[in-house]
Structure formats: structure tokens, C-alpha cells
Amino acid sequence: MKKKLSVLLACLLVFSLILAGCQSSEENQGAQNGETENQENTSGELEGTVNTDGSTSMADVMAALKETFAEVQPGVTVNYNGSGSGSGIEGVLAGTCDIGLASRELKDEETEKGAVGHVVAKDGVAIVVNPENGVEDLSVEQIAAIFKGEIKNWSEVGGADQEIAVFGREPGSGTRGAFEEIVGVVDACAYTNEYSSTGDVIGNVASNPNAIGYASLSAVGDTVKAVKVGSVECTEDTVKDGSYAIQRPFLMVTKEGTELSEAAKAFLDYAMSADVSDVISAAGAVAAN
Amino acid sequence: MKSAEKKVDTFMNKPISAEQDTRRGARKGAAERLMKTVFTVCGFIAIAFVLLITVYLIISGLPAIREVGIGDFLLGTRWEPDHKTDPGLGILPLILTSIYGTAGAIALGVPIGFLTAVYLSKVAPPKVAAVVRTAVDLLAGIPSVVYGLVGMMVLVPAIREHFDLAAGDSLLAAIIVLAVMILPSIISVSENALNAVPREYEEASLALGATELETYFRVSAPAAKSGIAAAVVLGVGRAIGEAMAILMVAGNVANMPSVFKSVKFLTTAVAGEMGYASVGSLHRNALYSIGLVLFLFIMCINVALNVFLKRDKEK
């Protein structure tokens, strides 16, 4: 009897689990249907899901926006997937996400396909060296020459007599794309090492006195030193006013002709509004609006 | 007396009638058949996954090879998939790096591993052997990302300072990390092989006046030959398939392999670039093709392993 009872109980448990599973997926569907229903409901309370996909550099900004947006519109869930700028733009054009995220200007072929970029923030690409390094100031030309391998020794730019270790990111990285394009060294870089994340670059520059690398301004901490570029320090202010030379936009990308869901539109408007400037600067980027 | 002959239901502790007995038998038969089916299905799941992966890799790996041309793909020396004007999709530097890196790890790891196995199997007092064996097992259980991390924090700066380089990330660092990583499998497999050598061989050798060392290297090791070869092949398999640890110490620039230069392996190319290669691009397809090449490598190694193990059994 005991055995039968326990089997019965187990079956019940499994069944209820299955039921619970079904229910939550129904709820999800309900939430998605809710988007369309809510269009008539103009009370301002929205429900739905906004899927964003793209630049890994925008992870911090997106996390901050997501958090504060949840206070404005508690019914809307914002999902962020960090797959890289290229994938994000690809995704919004293919319709697999609502808003694409790109940490670079759109390419011509992307705008031809209907991609529209909205600048939510700006990000300075800092040129970082080891704190032990005596070099304080480099011109854009010097930086280009170093990354192209024309300047091989720190003594040529006023540093110690040490070979330069040039650190960069993997091909396809948004930061690498932004840096190479702005400095004008596209496909011409002679990297000593390539790393697959900003953290790796910072970590390795911090542990190697011969190293030079690049990273988002937001990622630069005390472990490395950001050099001045053309005598302009890399700070939020110099990025915002445009005087710092090496900077890039953080874009939210939509597709022309495709109507956003109410929830997605609300999120985009929110991110573009002036209210979020504190949120964005707290996340390490420079607010654009 | 009668009750002793009767079958007793162990669960309910009650005698059961003949009718009940046959019913139980039928139920048992049904359960047996059901479980057999379950086991068969489970067995085939493994095969299904191998087939699925093989088919998927071939389907997704072939387009890029066809587009680039098999010769240019395998023998091209320039891996610059993201080059805006003239993308280079030759994986020879990656193939050679993988081969050199694995060979280096074997050259470094096999002697150490083999000698450790001899020590554990023949020389060490049982208590010490138990401690060493536990350490080796622990080594096997450390996640590869931890190997990479330690390599990055300790090994890479050490190489930079010791050899006076601009940066320490190099083929050498990768070889050292890989050598440590393959130690556990080499040690445990060759120790098993050495333990399986019949005691009489060694006793005969010792009785003939050979020293212990002569016995271990002239008698035991040759007798365990195929097992040790299997250990080496297993090590090759682990080394060539490793990605995470060497991603963190190898520097990841697709140079032609050289000991002190930053290099990129077949595995690290896929692991490092997959996230950035846009869907449907030639770059991404080429990464699938690299996966296919790697898969073929591993297949060959597995075939070799099976040959060695079979030979061992036939003896």
C-alpha cells in the first residue's frame, strides 16, 4: 500500500509540475498578447517584453537602464543579450530582437538595409598603459604608429628603453572596430596579443609594464593609466564636448518601416530622454541627451 | 515445514498463492521488457548525438571550405577573417600551432607523467603513493579556466621577465599549461598499465640479477608498452581539444608558431571569435570549418587510441 501511495504521490507531483509549466507559458503568451491589447489602454501602464541584443560594451549601461526602467514601467521586462554589435544590428534587421545595440557608427550597408541608429550615450575609448610607464601624452599619429608596429620601443615616444607590447581585442569586437576606425589603422594593426574581453586587456596591461592597450573609458580603473591623447585627458567631459579624439557612440538600432511594440517604444523613448543622464553616467558612459 | 517450502513475499511477509506468483512473473516480464527498452534508448542517445554533431559539423563546415577552396583553407598562411578589403582565411598557422603546442605538451608531459607512474606503481611506499595519487586526481578535477588563470597571473609574467620579452603570452606558456593539464590522464592510464604487468616478469628479472631500475625500464615498461602508448594518445586528445586555458595564455594572434610569439590555436580561434563573427558571414562559416578540421583530428586520435587499446587486450 505504502508503495502504491508513494507512486501515486510521485505521479501527482510530476503532473502538477507539468501543469505549472504549461500555466507559466500561457501566462507568457498572455503577456505578449497583452502588448496589442494594451495599445487601446492608454493609461500608461504597459506590459510586455523588450528584447535587446548586441554590443557587449553596452552591458553596464543596459543593466542600469533596465533597472531604472523597471521602476517606471514595472509591467515591462527588458531582456539584454550581449552578442556583439554586428550580431545586434543583424538581429534587429532580421526581426529576432526589438532593439539592436551597437557601440559603433552604423556601416553604409547596414543603413541601406534599413537600420536606424539612436544615440543614447557616448563612450570614450581610452588608451591605457601600465601605471609604471612614464609616458603621459601621445598624439593620435603616435598611437597609430605604435599600433601599426612602426614605433616599436617606448623610448621613441619619451618612455623607457623597452619594447612595446601592443594589446588589442579580437577581430569583430566593437571596441576594436571603433578604435581602429577612429585612429585610422583599420586592418593595419600589428598586435602582440589579442584578448576576447575588455577585462582581459585591462588585466594584462595592468600586469605588464611594456603594454599599451585600449578599452572603454567606463572600464578604466586604478590598475591602469589612461594617457592623454593630443594633450586632452580622457574624461567624461572631454568625451561629451567632443574634444577627446577617440570616442564612439552607443546606439540603439531600430529598423526603418518596422513599428516597435508599445513596450519597446516606451523603452527607447526612456533611454533617449534627458532623465536618464545620471543613470548612464553612473554606468560609466557619457550621456548624449 | 510447509511454510518453509512456500514462497514468502518479502515485502508483505505473507505467503503467496501460485496464481499470484504467475501474475507477478508476468508483471516482472513486462517491467523487464520496459527497462530493456529504456536502456536501449539511452544507449542510442549517445550514438544519436555523435551522428547529430557529425552531420551538423559537415553541413555547416563545408560551405566555407568550398568557398575558400580546400587548398587555400588548409594551407593558407594568413588568418585575417575580418580584414575589410582582403580577408585571409587560411588556417595553416592555427593547424601548425595546434600540432606544435600538442607535441610540446607531450614532449614535456609524457616523461614526467611516465616517471610519476613508475614511481607510484613500483617505487613509492603505499602511504606516499596514496597521497600522490590524491594530488593527481585533484589535478584532474581542476577546471581548465583555473589553469588558464594561474598561467595568466604567474606563468606569463615569469616568461616575460625571464626571457626579456615585450609580453609573456606565447606558445611556450601554452605548452607548459597543456603539459600540466595532461599529466593526470597520462599518470593514471600508464600506472594502470604498469600495475597490470604480471608480477612473475619482474620477479624473474630480479632473480636473474637485474637491479630494480633495470627491471622497471627493461621489463615492466616494455610489457606495459601499449597501455603507455594509449596514455600518450589520450594526452594528445586532451591537449589538442583544450581551449579555455590556452585562450588565456597564448596571446591569440594568428602568427606562424614560434616559441616566444603570441599564437592562436584551432580551438581558441573558435572559442574567441565565435561571439564576434556575424551570423551567415564567411568568417562564421570558416569557424565551423575549423570545428570540422578539429573534429577530424580528434577522430584520428580516437581511432589510434582504439587500435592501441585493442592490441593491449589481444595480449
Boltz contact constraints between the chains, C-beta under 6 A:
constraints:
  - contact:
      token1: [A, 84]
      token2: [B, 275]
      max_distance: 6.0
  - contact:
      token1: [A, 84]
      token2: [B, 276]
      max_distance: 6.0
  - contact:
      token1: [A, 86]
      token2: [B, 278]
      max_distance: 6.0
  - contact:
      token1: [A, 87]
      token2: [B, 278]
      max_distance: 6.0
  - contact:
      token1: [A, 90]
      token2: [B, 278]
      max_distance: 6.0
  - contact:
      token1: [A, 90]
      token2: [B, 279]
      max_distance: 6.0
  - contact:
      token1: [A, 163]
      token2: [B, 166]
      max_distance: 6.0
  - contact:
      token1: [A, 165]
      token2: [B, 166]
      max_distance: 6.0
  - contact:
      token1: [A, 165]
      token2: [B, 167]
      max_distance: 6.0
  - contact:
      token1: [A, 170]
      token2: [B, 272]
      max_distance: 6.0
  - contact:
      token1: [A, 170]
      token2: [B, 273]
      max_distance: 6.0
  - contact:
      token1: [A, 170]
      token2: [B, 276]
      max_distance: 6.0
  - contact:
      token1: [A, 171]
      token2: [B, 82]
      max_distance: 6.0
  - contact:
      token1: [A, 172]
      token2: [B, 82]
      max_distance: 6.0
  - contact:
      token1: [A, 172]
      token2: [B, 276]
      max_distance: 6.0
  - contact:
      token1: [A, 172]
      token2: [B, 277]
      max_distance: 6.0
  - contact:
      token1: [A, 173]
      token2: [B, 276]
      max_distance: 6.0
  - contact:
      token1: [A, 186]
      token2: [B, 84]
      max_distance: 6.0
  - contact:
      token1: [A, 187]
      token2: [B, 83]
      max_distance: 6.0
  - contact:
      token1: [A, 187]
      token2: [B, 84]
      max_distance: 6.0
  - contact:
      token1: [A, 191]
      token2: [B, 253]
      max_distance: 6.0
  - contact:
      token1: [A, 192]
      token2: [B, 166]
      max_distance: 6.0
  - contact:
      token1: [A, 192]
      token2: [B, 167]
      max_distance: 6.0
  - contact:
      token1: [A, 192]
      token2: [B, 262]
      max_distance: 6.0
  - contact:
      token1: [A, 193]
      token2: [B, 167]
      max_distance: 6.0
  - contact:
      token1: [A, 193]
      token2: [B, 169]
      max_distance: 6.0
  - contact:
      token1: [A, 193]
      token2: [B, 251]
      max_distance: 6.0
  - contact:
      token1: [A, 193]
      token2: [B, 262]
      max_distance: 6.0
  - contact:
      token1: [A, 194]
      token2: [B, 252]
      max_distance: 6.0
  - contact:
      token1: [A, 194]
      token2: [B, 253]
      max_distance: 6.0
  - contact:
      token1: [A, 196]
      token2: [B, 272]
      max_distance: 6.0
  - contact:
      token1: [A, 207]
      token2: [B, 157]
      max_distance: 6.0
  - contact:
      token1: [A, 208]
      token2: [B, 167]
      max_distance: 6.0
  - contact:
      token1: [A, 210]
      token2: [B, 166]
      max_distance: 6.0
